[in-house]
Amino acid sequence: MAEIAPNYPAAVRRSLACLLRARCPERGSVLLWHGPPGTGKTHALRALARSWRRWCRLHYVTDPEQFLAGTNYLMRVATSPDDDAAKPMWRLIVLEDAGELMSASARAEVGQGLSRILNLADGLLGQGQRCLLLVTTNEPVGRLHPALRRPGRCWSEIEFTPFGTREAAAWLRRRGADRAAPGGATLAELFALADDRMLQAPVAGESFGFARAITRT
């Protein structure tokens, strides 16, 4: 955690540190990571995989919609053996950028898939399977299906936020970048600034976004 900690605002850093220290699941089997693009969710996922490697295997689902569409793919992931493991390990199933599929208004077939995967995580279907579920999304957490956030099911919910002005300035100083620190900058935008790219002037009412990072000429 120490190597990635400076890349997150203080509140995010504390939540991540607590989760990365875990050596077995706590109460609940679902993890929710949400926040704007560029705030470091994938960066944190790599750190989580490294930190948990002794007790939990990461299974990254490349096609979340297909994963939720039926039972074959889901059960192959849940039941495939760990041939090189000395003892049964937990399995972290990662559905990245899957917010639209996990919303309360998702299509009926996807909604049925959500029910199946939640049953796999903490229902009869998952008895003895040692499965955890991590969903990452750029969507506001309020749009997700409330079943994901149910007390006793949701182990950890982390909001990945942009940097405030003071923390952004400290980040740039550590990188040796002599640039003004904008408030509301994401991690991706700070890397762009540190690499000597500049940002276009914001349009009135426009949120700060990585699309405004351009190469300095």
N, C-alpha and C positions, 0 to 999 in steps of 0.2 A: 504493500500500500504506500510505503514511503516514497517510492519512485514516481507514482502517479498523483499523489495527494495535492501537489501544487497546481495541478490542472483543473481543480474544481473549487468553487466557492466553499466557504467554511461549512455551511449547513449540509451541502452535498457530501463533502469530505467526511463529516462525522457519520452520516448514514452509511456510506460505503465502507468505512473502516470497521464498523460494527458487523456488517454482513460478511466482509472478507475474513474476519477472525473466526467465523463459525466453523466448527469441526463436525457438525451433524445438524440435521434440520431442527429448527425450533417449532413452535406451534404454527401449523399451517404449511401448505405445500406450494403456494403460488407467490411469485415475486413479480411486482409491477414496476417498470421503469418508464417514466414518461417525461417529456420535455421537448422544447423546440429542436429542430435539426441543428447539428453542429455543437451540441452541448456535452458530447463525450460519452454517450451511452455505449457505443461499440468499443471505445477505448477501455471503458470500465469492464466490459464483458470479457475482454482478453485477460485483464487482471484477475477477475473472478475465477476464470478457468485455471489459471496458474495457482491461485491460492487454495483452491479446493481439490487439486489434482490427486491428492492422496486418498480422498474418500468419495469423490463424485466425478463422474465422467460427463462431459458436455456433448450433447447431440444437437447440432444446429440444423434446423428444418429449413431447407432451401426454398420450399414452396408451401407456405403455410395454408393457402387455400386448398391445395390438393390434400394436405395432411388432415384437414378438417372435413374433407368431402366424404370419407368412408372409414371403414374400420381396419382395412388391410395394412395400410401404411402406418397407421397409429400403433397397431399391435406389434408390427415388426420392430418398431422403435422401442416399444416397451419391453419386449420379451427377448430381444437378441442377446445372446450370452456374452459375458466378458471372459473370453477364453484365457487371457493372460493375467487375470486378476486372481490373487490368492484367496480372496473372500468377496462375497457379493458387495458391489458398490452402488451408491446412489447414482441416478441418472438425471441430469438437468436438461430438459427439453426446451430449446430456445426458439421462440417465435418472434423474430425481429421485425419491426415496422408492421405489426399485425393489428394495429388499433382499429382499422375499419372492419376487420373480421371479428373483432371482439366487442363491437358496439351493441347496444341494446336493440338497434334497428337493423342488424345484419340479416341477410337473406335466410329463409327458413332452413335450407340445407346446411348452411354454415352454422346457424344456431344449434342444430342438432349435433354438429361436430363439436361445438363448444361444450355441450352437455357431456359428450363422450369423453373429451379430454379432461374435464373437471372430475368426472367419475373415475378416470384413470389416476388422477392426482390424489384424490382422497376418498374415493368411493369403493364399492365392491369390486369393480373392474380392476382396480389398482392394488388390491390386497396382496402384499408380498412382492410387489414389483419395484418398490423404492424409487418412485418417479417424482420429480419436482418439475414445475413449469415456470419459465421466465418469459414474460411478454414485455417487449419494448414497443413504444409507440410515440409518435410526434403529436398525437391527438390529446386534447385536454382529458384528464382522467375522468371527468364527469360524464364523458360520452361512452365510457366502457360499460359493459354489462355489469350490473351490480353484483351478480353472482361471483365475479372475480374478486371483489373486494370484501366479501362476507367475512366478518370476524371468525377466527378459527380456521379459515381457509387461506387468507392472505397473510403470509409470513412477513413480508417486507414490501413497502411501497416507497419508492424514492423518486422525488421530482428533481430532474436535472435542469438547473436554472442557468441563465447567463450570469456573467460577472457584473458586480457593481463597479462604479468608477474607481474606488480605492483599491479593490482587489485586482482589477484589471491593470492598474498602474503598477502594483507590486509584481504581478506576473511578468509584465514587459521589462521591468528592471532586472528581474532574475535572468531573463533571456538576453540582457545587454542591449535591449532595443530602446533607442532614444526617440520614442514616438508618444504622441498624446494618447491618453487612455480614454476611450469612449465608454460611457456607461451603457449597460445592456449588451455588451459584446459577448458572443459565444466563444468557446474554446477555439473553434475553427477560425473565427475572425481574428482572434489574438495571434494565432500562428501565422495568418496572412500578414498581419501588421509586422510581426517579428521578422518575417522573411522579406521585409522592405517592399511590401505592396501597400497601396493606399486605398482609402475608401471614398467612393463618390459621396458627394453631399446628399443627405437624405431628403427625399421629397416630403413635403408637409403631410403629416399623418401616417407616414410609412414607418413600419417597425424596422429596427436595425437588422440587417440580414446579410448572410455571406455572399449573396448574389451581387452585393455592392462592392466587393473586394476586387480591385483591378491591379494589374502590374504597373508599377511606377515607370514612367518613361523619362 
